[in-house]
Amino acid sequence: MLRDAAETYDLRGLNCPLPVLRAKKRLAGMPVGAQLWVETTDPLAVIDIPAFCADSGHRLVSAEDASGGGNRFLIERGG
């Protein structure tokens, strides 16, 4: 799937554990292989999102600094 075709989920302003919990719920409703950009300003997300992906069987495709502060993560839903 192309990176540009991925949905964007704006979780900026939410603090731990909400970004992971909301991303988990959103990904659960998506088909296997679908990709989701998650944007967050939570400083712990750089630890929490990769750990969530590893624990849940999702693939962290990309992690980068977001424009305007925070981070954005491209997650591919696992099976």
Protein Blocks (a to p, Z undefined) as FASTA:
>chain_A
ZZklpccddfehiacfklmmmmmmmmmmpcehiacddddfbfklmmmmmmmmmmnopacf
bdcddehiajdddddddZZ
